[in-house]
């Protein structure tokens, strides 16, 4: 892995872009990434396109990558379509890296684009309902909801507005962690307040408003213990990452000083396990594999971007990545350990809760942030001295954990 580099990154502002087309957003992300890498589309040897909304929301059920990228002037090269739920973008990047390692080309593109904000909002929410075994949807729901048994929601803590059933599942994960480890709603709110504070300094973030912990707790409820600011919004946007090997670097003439080395790229799928087997969690196993691949440990990480579709996700993944001990994510968040300037800053971008969560572009947006951090170009949200960074991005549900999960470790040259 020592000779694979991120040469260029680009992304749009994530947000509610009613007036923009998916193709327009993909074009912007690609253009910025090519300029960042100092290359042209003619240098690309393969492209991996990530997206979930093309078929169900735009009607482009087949060949979405060829259609979108064809309109951007990319043709003739292999174009692969990637769908792995919310981990689609990271999966596209993983495959692009494997393509380079196999010697199939020297420069590859991973790009993700989504347009989720449409007039028929229930249709967009229905996408989340596809992220598990639809033939057993009710059984899945009842099994996952039981994780939160034993904690009764206080009066007035449940929304009367329609939301994806996945929010109830996120809440059940929260309640399980609360009753198992003593995590409090205030600690979960501390994660959300921190991420919204970080997002104020990210010009590409969907929500650029700070909240105090008390404001998070007093916000409109979704389902206990989650309130609205603790949850990722529906987002439109695109992100692109250009990766290359040494030969690719020479070909495009990219500045080695701005290229970021890929130290590890790991993908795993779910395994059947019990709730009382947290050591077998997909995220923990993938992180261990990535650390071994990189020759680094959790203690070497300086900054992280993790999948926080709800604020609880950050606590769980911080523990899975070994950045804190099991059950200590809540107290660490409340102490400020995950804040810029803290012991291990997490989600300096603002995370999915505030930066936004356009599914197929999400993981690539995380990579964009970490590359920016490792280059020392993050401005007011810069993690000073950052040399090693870790990304975690999960998608879908199988059993009691993510169906797919990606980990990338990036380092300075």
Secondary structure, DSSP 4 states (H G I P E B T S, - for coil): -TT-EEEEEEEPPPB--TT--HHHHHHHHHHHHHHHHT--GGG-SEEEEE-SHHHHTTS--S-HHHHHHHTTT--SSEEEEE--GGGHHHHHHHHHHHHHHTTS-SEEEEEEEEE---S-HHHHHTTGGGSS-GGGHHHHHHHHHGGGTT-PPPTT-B-SS---HHHHHHHHHHHHHHHHH---HHHHHHHHHHHHHHHTT-TT-S------HHHHHHSPEEETTEEGGGBPPP-EEEEEEEEE-HHHHHHHT--TTT-EEEEEEEEEE-----TT-GGG-HHHHHHHHHHHHHT--GGG--EEE---SBHHHHHHHHHHTTSS-TT-HHHHHHHTTTSTTSSSEE-TT-HHHHH---GGGHHHHHHHHHHHHHTT--GGG--TT--EEEEEEEEEEETTEEEEEEEEEEE--
